[in-house]
Amino acid sequence: MRVLPISEKYNQYARKVHQKLSALKIRSELDDSSSTISYKIRDAEIQKIPYMAICGKREAESNTMSIRKHGQKELGSLTIEEFVKAILNELCYEG
């Protein structure tokens, strides 16, 4: 999973999301570069990152993250706990 802040203003919130995911044993990385969000998403798609958590103003205010799955459009806004449950359910059905 890659955590993508939409601009430098949201790096702190994205860092918090990344730390929470890591604490829950979800392998994630933070892309807090100064690149545009379009570039960050395109780069994650090219690298075949399975999930992207996009963090912006709306997500910071509601304590959520917008989730994109590789090769698909946005899945919607989820809390970290909801995302972890969805991942665990997906793994149970695939495994």
N, C-alpha and C positions, 0 to 999 in steps of 0.2 A: 504494500500500500504506500502511496505517496501523498503527503499532505501539502496542499498548494494554497498559499495565501494569495488573494487576488491583487494585493498591492502591499507595499512595505508597511502601511498602516496596520495591517492585520497579521504581521509576523509574530507578534507576541501571543495572540490568540491561537495561531496555527502551531506555535511551539508548545502551548499548553495541550492542545489536542494530540500532538505527536507524543508528548510525555505520558499522557493518559493511556494512549494505545500501547505504548511500550510497556507501561506498568501492567497492562492486561495481557502481556505476552503476544501482542499483535505486532508482527514485524512491519515497521514503517520507517519511512525516511522523510525528511523535511526539505522541500525545495524553497528556500527563502531568498533565492536569487532575485535580482532586479528585473528579470525578464517579464514580458507580458504574460497574462494568464493564458492566452491563446497558445503562446509558445510552450509554456509549461505543460499544458494539456497535450499538445501535439508531441512533445518530447516523451511524455509518459506513454502515449499510445505507441510510438515507434519502439520504445523499449519494452513494450508489452507488460507494463505494470498492471496487475489485475484490478486494482481499485485505486481511485483518486478521491481524496477528501478535499473539497474546495471550501476555503474559509474566507468569508467576506463580512460585510457589515451586518447583513441579515442573520447570518449564522452566529456571529459573535453576540448579537443582541438576544438570540433565542437559545444560545448554548447548544447549537447543533452543528452539523457539517453536511454539505451537499455532496452526495456520493455519485460517482460515475464509475461504471464497470467497463473494463477494456472492451472496445468494439461496440459499445452501446452508448445511448444517450444517458442523460442524468436520471438516476433512480429516485431522487427526491432528497429531502432533508431528514436526517436521522440524528438522534442523540448517539453518543458513543456506545451506550449500553444497548440501544436498539440495533446498531450496526453489528456489535459483537454477537448478539442473539441471531441476527440474520446470517452471519458468516457461519456460526456453529450449526444452524439448521441446514445450510447449503452443504456443509461438509458431511453432515449425517446422511443426507440424501444421495450424495455422490459416492460416499465411501461404502 
